Amino acid sequence: MREKSTFRSLAGALAAIALLALQNMAATAEPGAVKIIAFGDSLIAGLGLAPEATFPVRLEAALRAKGHRIEIVNAGVSGDTASGGRARLGWALPEDADAVIVELGANDALRGIDPAATEAALDGLLADIRGRGLPVLLAGMLAPPNMGAAYGEQFNGMFPRLAEKHGVLFYRFFLDGVAAEPDLNQSDGIHPNADGIAVIVERMLPIVEKLIAAARPARTE
């Protein structure tokens, strides 16, 4: 019992620290900038990368280079599953967010979690975000081939289904053009290196611009 209590206390402290960090970022944000929360796992957090090479930082730089007043907040947690993401959404999504990029599911597939459980968690997460009136870009995942055809069909199919159900923007595969490319991945063969992140940003840029366009009218409603 004492171990469980200690764990809960530690989890609460970490949540408070993370929330404080998000609040501090909000306080230093550029006035008038569209704030997009990049919400996901290690692919968002930038496991193995220098801070300046992570997806949120590189995406923000690319958008600013195109003239957008934008802030991309890194709300990635390495190892997070869809259910874990939903559990922390309440404190990880700041009140002044204008839009959200959701990238979750890779760890679910790697751990062989029942796709029905993953879909239920993502369904609830998207409903929660949309309930706040925020536009969303859902970045899909593909199951590893070694999980088998039946698993892959159920897992891969959930993302377009959920995007249609919740009326959100959809990018089929976050690692498109990068997965299984040795030169674009770190030594683990799973996480993109800096060059891989550059490819992801370049490919996702057009649909993220659509997300920005959707966020701007929503701010005035």
HELIX and SHEET records of a PDB file:
HELIX    1   1 ARG A    2  ALA A   27  1                                  26    
HELIX    2   2 SER A   42  ALA A   45  1                                   4    
HELIX    3   3 PRO A   51  ALA A   53  5                                   3    
HELIX    4   4 PHE A   55  ALA A   65  1                                  11    
HELIX    5   5 ALA A   82  ALA A   92  1                                  11    
HELIX    6   6 ALA A  106  LEU A  110  1                                   5    
HELIX    7   7 PRO A  115  GLY A  131  1                                  17    
HELIX    8   8 PRO A  145  MET A  147  5                                   3    
HELIX    9   9 ALA A  149  HIS A  166  1                                  18    
HELIX   10  10 PRO A  182  LEU A  184  5                                   3    
HELIX   11  11 ALA A  194  ARG A  219  1                                  26    
SHEET    1   A 5 ILE A  70  GLY A  76  0                                        
SHEET    2   A 5 VAL A  34  GLY A  40  1                                        
SHEET    3   A 5 ALA A  99  GLU A 103  1                                        
SHEET    4   A 5 VAL A 136  ALA A 139  1                                        
SHEET    5   A 5 LEU A 169  TYR A 171  1                                        
END                                                                             
